[in-house]
């Protein structure tokens, strides 16, 4: 666990940098969160994925994997990698303020 | 009038459920029908051994109907769809089965065509899978004539059946090429979308170390976008490439295709979302799910299916008797990991508890998280138990459905993996 401050809010993050309390997230944190993961310009497509990640998390209890994102978010897997080159599911989950997608066991 | 239980799938979960229910009820109390599209029951743990000539496809396949007790009807037909509003299963031959309780036990299917290029040039020539009897048999022939070069083992993405099997394949390949005296001419590489050798941290570190000891290179966080069999390379979505002379690929998995044709039943990958502890589906209260067909946070493995059986059958009984369900399943999984040279290690874990060192199922049992000849014998012996004890729905002495803590060095629950 570690703590950080973004948009004047103290946040608790997991060792890998994911939100521990997704309800702490607000939209004005997104530019700073994105910058920390190397994304300087946020497009509408980024926002579409970020909002989709959060909606899925609150509906299903875990963020989607890349494969599920490609099938359901309206953005293809190739585009997802252009938007989040270091790994769409992980990076988008960090920026969307949700825990690490559980993937599978 | 008898209540009707229809079980879709005559594999591990469907067969043991049918047999346990048959023993629980007289035929005039509950009618049991099992549906499957074919009559070939594959002992899937055996597939790993086929490419190395240690067993043969015909030795691990038996008729499905013969594994079912008397008084269980077997219908051989593909399933067209399920109507969960009308409580009906529509078969491809046009007939309709009505049910009071439906058990979905149709497992996971391979969908290699979802990966660009995988079934194109080179498929079954220098790109293989051992996850089907046909693929495993073809791979045996390819390995036998492999004189050296780059052999790559690639998991495209999770979930897959038996997540340790691809690692076991690497360990056995190391052993196999040493036995043939050409290990120095074979470059082995394990390519995974995960950030380590395995999902569970303790096991991941242990198995990662074993790959290293055996000289198997590890490439992590590799999301395969394309398999180029003609040029012999895996291409990741992020642009990285891994070249190969022979590729052993574990294709994407999905649920059975009929799930996609059944409104409201499954998720986007055609698995059926279910309560992790009661195994009741989230689609309809009278639909239950066992084994690989379920979307629950447990491994897709025969041991999990076996341990689920007890809870599932009890909950079908409670549902038919209008009693509240039991949240009995704890995610228990138990895997022998074959490591080559007649040794294996054993891991035991559930939703809450990480695999721990110690002994299973108690202090004088098999060593956990440690290579031993005893575990290898356990793995070989298990095939007998599978046909003669697990499928008939008998309990294996000393092997309970929930995770044992006796014999483990530190059985305090680990933090839940996210």
Interface residues (C-beta under 8 A of the other chain):
Chain A: X14 X18 X62 X65 X66 X67 X68 X71 X72 X77 X78 X80 X81 X85 X86 X87 X99 X100 X102 X103 X104 X105
Chain B: X157 X158 X159 X160 X163 X194 X199 X200 X221 X223 X225 X237 X238 X252 X268 X269 X297 X298 X299 X417 X418
